[in-house]
């Protein structure tokens, strides 16, 4: 069995979290067509990245999701997927695959809308890409549900999950007014949504059903 067959098998049996990681990697490779070699950076068009212009968001509403599968560089992708892999394993200890996908998508939308609203009110024109907000939502949701869970970190040892999450949130909050303020704002919005999701779930409302029902609707529609 060659490497390609291994990847296909892992994609087939690895679950939705692995598939989301594969989607992010595949989209990153495709998005290399938008890399500007003279400027040494990605230049994403406004029909796939998320901008702070409400008119563009209304005209390209899918950017509230597509931005969460794009990355500005290899290390941006690498660290997001590293944390996503870690967070998803914890999340799926307590919740389902459908809840994972629902939270990922809905938190990206919520964080995206927060980003657009905040920076539009600040009259700042900018754009963002990255899965960080959705990744943060997965981590914070798990922490909200099981804060005293013990996790083992390389070179550090055992720590409580809420200690790790608190450090990450504090670092984000400290950098909101520094470089990449848009990214850090969306990270915090993702964290807030993670808390909201768990609190509503504990009260009997599973927001992930919005995504599940939408997927089922279109799947059934096209199967008619």
C-alpha positions as protocol buffer text, in pm:
chain_id: "A"
residue {
  index: 1
  type: UNK
  ca { x: 0 y: 0 z: 0 }
}
residue {
  index: 2
  type: UNK
  ca { x: 149 y: 336 z: -103 }
}
residue {
  index: 3
  type: UNK
  ca { x: 125 y: 671 z: 71 }
}
residue {
  index: 4
  type: UNK
  ca { x: -175 y: 782 z: -137 }
}
residue {
  index: 5
  type: UNK
  ca { x: -366 y: 468 z: -39 }
}
residue {
  index: 6
  type: UNK
  ca { x: -277 y: 531 z: 327 }
}
residue {
  index: 7
  type: UNK
  ca { x: -413 y: 887 z: 301 }
}
residue {
  index: 8
  type: UNK
  ca { x: -733 y: 765 z: 135 }
}
residue {
  index: 9
  type: UNK
  ca { x: -785 y: 504 z: 406 }
}
residue {
  index: 10
  type: UNK
  ca { x: -716 y: 752 z: 685 }
}
residue {
  index: 11
  type: UNK
  ca { x: -959 y: 998 z: 527 }
}
residue {
  index: 12
  type: UNK
  ca { x: -1226 y: 730 z: 500 }
}
residue {
  index: 13
  type: UNK
  ca { x: -1204 y: 590 z: 852 }
}
residue {
  index: 14
  type: UNK
  ca { x: -1049 y: 880 z: 1047 }
}
residue {
  index: 15
  type: UNK
  ca { x: -1369 y: 1065 z: 1131 }
}
residue {
  index: 16
  type: UNK
  ca { x: -1487 y: 1418 z: 1070 }
}
residue {
  index: 17
  type: UNK
  ca { x: -1205 y: 1588 z: 1263 }
}
residue {
  index: 18
  type: UNK
  ca { x: -944 y: 1423 z: 1042 }
}
residue {
  index: 19
  type: UNK
  ca { x: -1146 y: 1516 z: 735 }
}
residue {
  index: 20
  type: UNK
  ca { x: -1159 y: 1880 z: 839 }
}
residue {
  index: 21
  type: UNK
  ca { x: -781 y: 1874 z: 875 }
}
residue {
  index: 22
  type: UNK
  ca { x: -746 y: 1716 z: 530 }
}
residue {
  index: 23
  type: UNK
  ca { x: -982 y: 1978 z: 385 }
}
residue {
  index: 24
  type: UNK
  ca { x: -771 y: 2257 z: 534 }
}
residue {
  index: 25
  type: UNK
  ca { x: -450 y: 2108 z: 397 }
}
residue {
  index: 26
  type: UNK
  ca { x: -599 y: 2046 z: 51 }
}
residue {
  index: 27
  type: UNK
  ca { x: -743 y: 2397 z: 31 }
}
residue {
  index: 28
  type: UNK
  ca { x: -410 y: 2541 z: 141 }
}
residue {
  index: 29
  type: UNK
  ca { x: -234 y: 2361 z: -144 }
}
residue {
  index: 30
  type: UNK
  ca { x: -495 y: 2482 z: -393 }
}
residue {
  index: 31
  type: UNK
  ca { x: -472 y: 2836 z: -257 }
}
residue {
  index: 32
  type: UNK
  ca { x: -101 y: 2854 z: -347 }
}
residue {
  index: 33
  type: UNK
  ca { x: -223 y: 3000 z: -678 }
}
residue {
  index: 34
  type: UNK
  ca { x: -293 y: 3317 z: -478 }
}
residue {
  index: 35
  type: UNK
  ca { x: 62 y: 3342 z: -346 }
}
residue {
  index: 36
  type: UNK
  ca { x: 233 y: 3662 z: -459 }
}
residue {
  index: 37
  type: UNK
  ca { x: 601 y: 3571 z: -498 }
}
residue {
  index: 38
  type: UNK
  ca { x: 719 y: 3931 z: -533 }
}
residue {
  index: 39
  type: UNK
  ca { x: 548 y: 4034 z: -209 }
}
residue {
  index: 40
  type: UNK
  ca { x: 616 y: 3694 z: -46 }
}
residue {
  index: 41
  type: UNK
  ca { x: 263 y: 3666 z: 87 }
}
residue {
  index: 42
  type: UNK
  ca { x: -81 y: 3537 z: 0 }
}
residue {
  index: 43
  type: UNK
  ca { x: -314 y: 3781 z: -174 }
}
residue {
  index: 44
  type: UNK
  ca { x: -660 y: 3633 z: -135 }
}
residue {
  index: 45
  type: UNK
  ca { x: -949 y: 3781 z: -339 }
}
residue {
  index: 46
  type: UNK
  ca { x: -1248 y: 3921 z: -152 }
}
residue {
  index: 47
  type: UNK
  ca { x: -1474 y: 3639 z: -274 }
}
residue {
  index: 48
  type: UNK
  ca { x: -1301 y: 3383 z: -50 }
}
residue {
  index: 49
  type: UNK
  ca { x: -1135 y: 3581 z: 232 }
}
residue {
  index: 50
  type: UNK
  ca { x: -1347 y: 3767 z: 488 }
}
residue {
  index: 51
  type: UNK
  ca { x: -1337 y: 4144 z: 468 }
}
residue {
  index: 52
  type: UNK
  ca { x: -1474 y: 4413 z: 698 }
}
residue {
  index: 53
  type: UNK
  ca { x: -1686 y: 4558 z: 419 }
}
residue {
  index: 54
  type: UNK
  ca { x: -2049 y: 4454 z: 495 }
}
residue {
  index: 55
  type: UNK
  ca { x: -2148 y: 4497 z: 129 }
}
residue {
  index: 56
  type: UNK
  ca { x: -1886 y: 4245 z: 21 }
}
residue {
  index: 57
  type: UNK
  ca { x: -1998 y: 4004 z: 293 }
}
residue {
  index: 58
  type: UNK
  ca { x: -2358 y: 4033 z: 174 }
}
residue {
  index: 59
  type: UNK
  ca { x: -2248 y: 3982 z: -186 }
}
residue {
  index: 60
  type: UNK
  ca { x: -2019 y: 3691 z: -94 }
}
residue {
  index: 61
  type: UNK
  ca { x: -2190 y: 3540 z: 214 }
}
residue {
  index: 62
  type: UNK
  ca { x: -1996 y: 3213 z: 178 }
}
residue {
  index: 63
  type: UNK
  ca { x: -1681 y: 3398 z: 287 }
}
residue {
  index: 64
  type: UNK
  ca { x: -1809 y: 3361 z: 644 }
}
residue {
  index: 65
  type: UNK
  ca { x: -1714 y: 2995 z: 602 }
}
residue {
  index: 66
  type: UNK
  ca { x: -1443 y: 2987 z: 335 }
}
residue {
  index: 67
  type: UNK
  ca { x: -1210 y: 3213 z: 535 }
}
residue {
  index: 68
  type: UNK
  ca { x: -1198 y: 2943 z: 804 }
}
residue {
  index: 69
  type: UNK
  ca { x: -1037 y: 2699 z: 560 }
}
residue {
  index: 70
  type: UNK
  ca { x: -771 y: 2938 z: 425 }
}
residue {
  index: 71
  type: UNK
  ca { x: -432 y: 3017 z: 577 }
}
residue {
  index: 72
  type: UNK
  ca { x: -171 y: 3286 z: 523 }
}
residue {
  index: 73
  type: UNK
  ca { x: 124 y: 3050 z: 526 }
}
residue {
  index: 74
  type: UNK
  ca { x: 254 y: 2704 z: 610 }
}
residue {
  index: 75
  type: UNK
  ca { x: 319 y: 2774 z: 978 }
}
residue {
  index: 76
  type: UNK
  ca { x: -23 y: 2937 z: 1015 }
}
residue {
  index: 77
  type: UNK
  ca { x: -175 y: 2616 z: 881 }
}
residue {
  index: 78
  type: UNK
  ca { x: 57 y: 2389 z: 1078 }
}
residue {
  index: 79
  type: UNK
  ca { x: -11 y: 2536 z: 1422 }
}
residue {
  index: 80
  type: UNK
  ca { x: -385 y: 2563 z: 1361 }
}
residue {
  index: 81
  type: UNK
  ca { x: -405 y: 2199 z: 1255 }
}
residue {
  index: 82
  type: UNK
  ca { x: -183 y: 2093 z: 1545 }
}
residue {
  index: 83
  type: UNK
  ca { x: -417 y: 2256 z: 1797 }
}
residue {
  index: 84
  type: UNK
  ca { x: -724 y: 2135 z: 1607 }
}
residue {
  index: 85
  type: UNK
  ca { x: -600 y: 1777 z: 1622 }
}
residue {
  index: 86
  type: UNK
  ca { x: -537 y: 1812 z: 1996 }
}
residue {
  index: 87
  type: UNK
  ca { x: -869 y: 1986 z: 2067 }
}
residue {
  index: 88
  type: UNK
  ca { x: -1078 y: 1757 z: 1850 }
}
residue {
  index: 89
  type: UNK
  ca { x: -955 y: 1446 z: 2031 }
}
residue {
  index: 90
  type: UNK
  ca { x: -1064 y: 1598 z: 2361 }
}
residue {
  index: 91
  type: UNK
  ca { x: -1395 y: 1725 z: 2222 }
}
residue {
  index: 92
  type: UNK
  ca { x: -1488 y: 1391 z: 2063 }
}
residue {
  index: 93
  type: UNK
  ca { x: -1434 y: 1218 z: 2397 }
}
residue {
  index: 94
  type: UNK
  ca { x: -1764 y: 1372 z: 2508 }
}
residue {
  index: 95
  type: UNK
  ca { x: -1947 y: 1475 z: 2191 }
}
residue {
  index: 96
  type: UNK
  ca { x: -2039 y: 1342 z: 1847 }
}
residue {
  index: 97
  type: UNK
  ca { x: -1888 y: 1389 z: 1502 }
}
residue {
  index: 98
  type: UNK
  ca { x: -2191 y: 1592 z: 1393 }
}
residue {
  index: 99
  type: UNK
  ca { x: -2157 y: 1821 z: 1694 }
}
residue {
  index: 100
  type: UNK
  ca { x: -1791 y: 1875 z: 1607 }
}
residue {
  index: 101
  type: UNK
  ca { x: -1867 y: 1979 z: 1250 }
}
residue {
  index: 102
  type: UNK
  ca { x: -2161 y: 2192 z: 1359 }
}
residue {
  index: 103
  type: UNK
  ca { x: -1954 y: 2377 z: 1618 }
}
residue {
  index: 104
  type: UNK
  ca { x: -1666 y: 2428 z: 1374 }
}
residue {
  index: 105
  type: UNK
  ca { x: -1891 y: 2584 z: 1109 }
}
residue {
  index: 106
  type: UNK
  ca { x: -2114 y: 2789 z: 1340 }
}
residue {
  index: 107
  type: UNK
  ca { x: -1824 y: 2927 z: 1544 }
}
residue {
  index: 108
  type: UNK
  ca { x: -1650 y: 3035 z: 1223 }
}
residue {
  index: 109
  type: UNK
  ca { x: -1965 y: 3221 z: 1117 }
}
residue {
  index: 110
  type: UNK
  ca { x: -2012 y: 3380 z: 1460 }
}
residue {
  index: 111
  type: UNK
  ca { x: -1647 y: 3487 z: 1482 }
}
residue {
  index: 112
  type: UNK
  ca { x: -1660 y: 3616 z: 1126 }
}
residue {
  index: 113
  type: UNK
  ca { x: -1968 y: 3829 z: 1194 }
}
residue {
  index: 114
  type: UNK
  ca { x: -1806 y: 3961 z: 1512 }
}
residue {
  index: 115
  type: UNK
  ca { x: -1490 y: 4052 z: 1321 }
}
residue {
  index: 116
  type: UNK
  ca { x: -1684 y: 4232 z: 1048 }
}
residue {
  index: 117
  type: UNK
  ca { x: -1904 y: 4421 z: 1298 }
}
residue {
  index: 118
  type: UNK
  ca { x: -1620 y: 4533 z: 1527 }
}
residue {
  index: 119
  type: UNK
  ca { x: -1389 y: 4656 z: 1254 }
}
residue {
  index: 120
  type: UNK
  ca { x: -1668 y: 4815 z: 1053 }
}
residue {
  index: 121
  type: UNK
  ca { x: -1765 y: 5019 z: 1359 }
}
residue {
  index: 122
  type: UNK
  ca { x: -1398 y: 5110 z: 1399 }
}
residue {
  index: 123
  type: UNK
  ca { x: -1400 y: 5214 z: 1031 }
}
residue {
  index: 124
  type: UNK
  ca { x: -1106 y: 4986 z: 962 }
}
residue {
  index: 125
  type: UNK
  ca { x: -1068 y: 4810 z: 628 }
}
residue {
  index: 126
  type: UNK
  ca { x: -898 y: 4474 z: 660 }
}
residue {
  index: 127
  type: UNK
  ca { x: -951 y: 4103 z: 599 }
}
residue {
  index: 128
  type: UNK
  ca { x: -877 y: 3772 z: 770 }
}
residue {
  index: 129
  type: UNK
  ca { x: -825 y: 3405 z: 689 }
}
residue {
  index: 130
  type: UNK
  ca { x: -763 y: 3110 z: 916 }
}
residue {
  index: 131
  type: UNK
  ca { x: -926 y: 2832 z: 1115 }
}
residue {
  index: 132
  type: UNK
  ca { x: -810 y: 2977 z: 1448 }
}
residue {
  index: 133
  type: UNK
  ca { x: -1152 y: 3100 z: 1564 }
}
residue {
  index: 134
  type: UNK
  ca { x: -1317 y: 2764 z: 1499 }
}
residue {
  index: 135
  type: UNK
  ca { x: -1024 y: 2582 z: 1661 }
}
residue {
  index: 136
  type: UNK
  ca { x: -1054 y: 2806 z: 1965 }
}
residue {
  index: 137
  type: UNK
  ca { x: -1427 y: 2731 z: 1989 }
}
residue {
  index: 138
  type: UNK
  ca { x: -1359 y: 2355 z: 1992 }
}
residue {
  index: 139
  type: UNK
  ca { x: -1098 y: 2393 z: 2268 }
}
residue {
  index: 140
  type: UNK
  ca { x: -1305 y: 2631 z: 2483 }
}
residue {
  index: 141
  type: UNK
  ca { x: -1622 y: 2424 z: 2442 }
}
residue {
  index: 142
  type: UNK
  ca { x: -1440 y: 2117 z: 2574 }
}
residue {
  index: 143
  type: UNK
  ca { x: -1289 y: 2320 z: 2857 }
}
residue {
  index: 144
  type: UNK
  ca { x: -1629 y: 2464 z: 2950 }
}
residue {
  index: 145
  type: UNK
  ca { x: -1777 y: 2114 z: 2966 }
}
residue {
  index: 146
  type: UNK
  ca { x: -1485 y: 1946 z: 3146 }
}
residue {
  index: 147
  type: UNK
  ca { x: -1252 y: 2216 z: 3291 }
}
residue {
  index: 148
  type: UNK
  ca { x: -1078 y: 1986 z: 3539 }
}
residue {
  index: 149
  type: UNK
  ca { x: -978 y: 1731 z: 3276 }
}
residue {
  index: 150
  type: UNK
  ca { x: -607 y: 1651 z: 3294 }
}
residue {
  index: 151
  type: UNK
  ca { x: -402 y: 1675 z: 2975 }
}
residue {
  index: 152
  type: UNK
  ca { x: -38 y: 1583 z: 2926 }
}
residue {
  index: 153
  type: UNK
  ca { x: 182 y: 1834 z: 2743 }
}
residue {
  index: 154
  type: UNK
  ca { x: 524 y: 1765 z: 2599 }
}
residue {
  index: 155
  type: UNK
  ca { x: 806 y: 1907 z: 2817 }
}
residue {
  index: 156
  type: UNK
  ca { x: 552 y: 2034 z: 3072 }
}
residue {
  index: 157
  type: UNK
  ca { x: 369 y: 1731 z: 3200 }
}
residue {
  index: 158
  type: UNK
  ca { x: 17 y: 1708 z: 3336 }
}
residue {
  index: 159
  type: UNK
  ca { x: -194 y: 2023 z: 3358 }
}
residue {
  index: 160
  type: UNK
  ca { x: -562 y: 2098 z: 3401 }
}
residue {
  index: 161
  type: UNK
  ca { x: -735 y: 2177 z: 3073 }
}
residue {
  index: 162
  type: UNK
  ca { x: -871 y: 2506 z: 3200 }
}
residue {
  index: 163
  type: UNK
  ca { x: -518 y: 2623 z: 3289 }
}
residue {
  index: 164
  type: UNK
  ca { x: -401 y: 2563 z: 2932 }
}
residue {
  index: 165
  type: UNK
  ca { x: -707 y: 2729 z: 2780 }
}
residue {
  index: 166
  type: UNK
  ca { x: -683 y: 3027 z: 3015 }
}
residue {
  index: 167
  type: UNK
  ca { x: -323 y: 3092 z: 2911 }
}
residue {
  index: 168
  type: UNK
  ca { x: -416 y: 3082 z: 2542 }
}
residue {
  index: 169
  type: UNK
  ca { x: -711 y: 3320 z: 2591 }
}
residue {
  index: 170
  type: UNK
  ca { x: -503 y: 3564 z: 2797 }
}
residue {
  index: 171
  type: UNK
  ca { x: -230 y: 3571 z: 2533 }
}
residue {
  index: 172
  type: UNK
  ca { x: -492 y: 3642 z: 2266 }
}
residue {
  index: 173
  type: UNK
  ca { x: -650 y: 3918 z: 2472 }
}
residue {
  index: 174
  type: UNK
  ca { x: -311 y: 4081 z: 2528 }
}
residue {
  index: 175
  type: UNK
  ca { x: -250 y: 4096 z: 2154 }
}
residue {
  index: 176
  type: UNK
  ca { x: -586 y: 4235 z: 2039 }
}
residue {
  index: 177
  type: UNK
  ca { x: -442 y: 4585 z: 2003 }
}
residue {
  index: 178
  type: UNK
  ca { x: -111 y: 4462 z: 1861 }
}
residue {
  index: 179
  type: UNK
  ca { x: -30 y: 4293 z: 1531 }
}
residue {
  index: 180
  type: UNK
  ca { x: -309 y: 4092 z: 1364 }
}
residue {
  index: 181
  type: UNK
  ca { x: -576 y: 4244 z: 1587 }
}
residue {
  index: 182
  type: UNK
  ca { x: -846 y: 4112 z: 1353 }
}
residue {
  index: 183
  type: UNK
  ca { x: -726 y: 3757 z: 1398 }
}
residue {
  index: 184
  type: UNK
  ca { x: -711 y: 3784 z: 1776 }
}
residue {
  index: 185
  type: UNK
  ca { x: -1057 y: 3943 z: 1787 }
}
residue {
  index: 186
  type: UNK
  ca { x: -1200 y: 3648 z: 1594 }
}
residue {
  index: 187
  type: UNK
  ca { x: -1016 y: 3404 z: 1824 }
}
residue {
  index: 188
  type: UNK
  ca { x: -1185 y: 3556 z: 2128 }
}
residue {
  index: 189
  type: UNK
  ca { x: -1521 y: 3553 z: 1950 }
}
residue {
  index: 190
  type: UNK
  ca { x: -1469 y: 3183 z: 1879 }
}
residue {
  index: 191
  type: UNK
  ca { x: -1395 y: 3127 z: 2248 }
}
residue {
  index: 192
  type: UNK
  ca { x: -1717 y: 3307 z: 2345 }
}
residue {
  index: 193
  type: UNK
  ca { x: -1915 y: 3095 z: 2103 }
}
residue {
  index: 194
  type: UNK
  ca { x: -1763 y: 2777 z: 2248 }
}
residue {
  index: 195
  type: UNK
  ca { x: -1897 y: 2876 z: 2590 }
}
residue {
  index: 196
  type: UNK
  ca { x: -2239 y: 2970 z: 2448 }
}
residue {
  index: 197
  type: UNK
  ca { x: -2263 y: 2640 z: 2263 }
}
residue {
  index: 198
  type: UNK
  ca { x: -2199 y: 2429 z: 2574 }
}
residue {
  index: 199
  type: UNK
  ca { x: -2429 y: 2635 z: 2798 }
}
residue {
  index: 200
  type: UNK
  ca { x: -2715 y: 2604 z: 2549 }
}
residue {
  index: 201
  type: UNK
  ca { x: -2642 y: 2233 z: 2503 }
}
residue {
  index: 202
  type: UNK
  ca { x: -2660 y: 2179 z: 2877 }
}
residue {
  index: 203
  type: UNK
  ca { x: -3001 y: 2351 z: 2871 }
}
residue {
  index: 204
  type: UNK
  ca { x: -3126 y: 2121 z: 2597 }
}
residue {
  index: 205
  type: UNK
  ca { x: -3050 y: 2323 z: 2282 }
}
residue {
  index: 206
  type: UNK
  ca { x: -2796 y: 2175 z: 2041 }
}
residue {
  index: 207
  type: UNK
  ca { x: -2700 y: 2447 z: 1792 }
}
residue {
  index: 208
  type: UNK
  ca { x: -2508 y: 2196 z: 1582 }
}
residue {
  index: 209
  type: UNK
  ca { x: -2845 y: 2067 z: 1459 }
}
residue {
  index: 210
  type: UNK
  ca { x: -2862 y: 2377 z: 1240 }
}
residue {
  index: 211
  type: UNK
  ca { x: -2567 y: 2250 z: 1038 }
}
residue {
  index: 212
  type: UNK
  ca { x: -2681 y: 1886 z: 1047 }
}
residue {
  index: 213
  type: UNK
  ca { x: -3034 y: 1973 z: 931 }
}
residue {
  index: 214
  type: UNK
  ca { x: -2900 y: 2199 z: 657 }
}
residue {
  index: 215
  type: UNK
  ca { x: -2671 y: 1926 z: 524 }
}
residue {
  index: 216
  type: UNK
  ca { x: -2955 y: 1672 z: 541 }
}
residue {
  index: 217
  type: UNK
  ca { x: -3189 y: 1908 z: 357 }
}
residue {
  index: 218
  type: UNK
  ca { x: -2955 y: 1960 z: 64 }
}
residue {
  index: 219
  type: UNK
  ca { x: -2850 y: 1595 z: 59 }
}
residue {
  index: 220
  type: UNK
  ca { x: -3212 y: 1481 z: 46 }
}
residue {
  index: 221
  type: UNK
  ca { x: -3296 y: 1754 z: -204 }
}
residue {
  index: 222
  type: UNK
  ca { x: -3034 y: 1640 z: -450 }
}
residue {
  index: 223
  type: UNK
  ca { x: -3133 y: 1276 z: -398 }
}
residue {
  index: 224
  type: UNK
  ca { x: -3494 y: 1342 z: -496 }
}
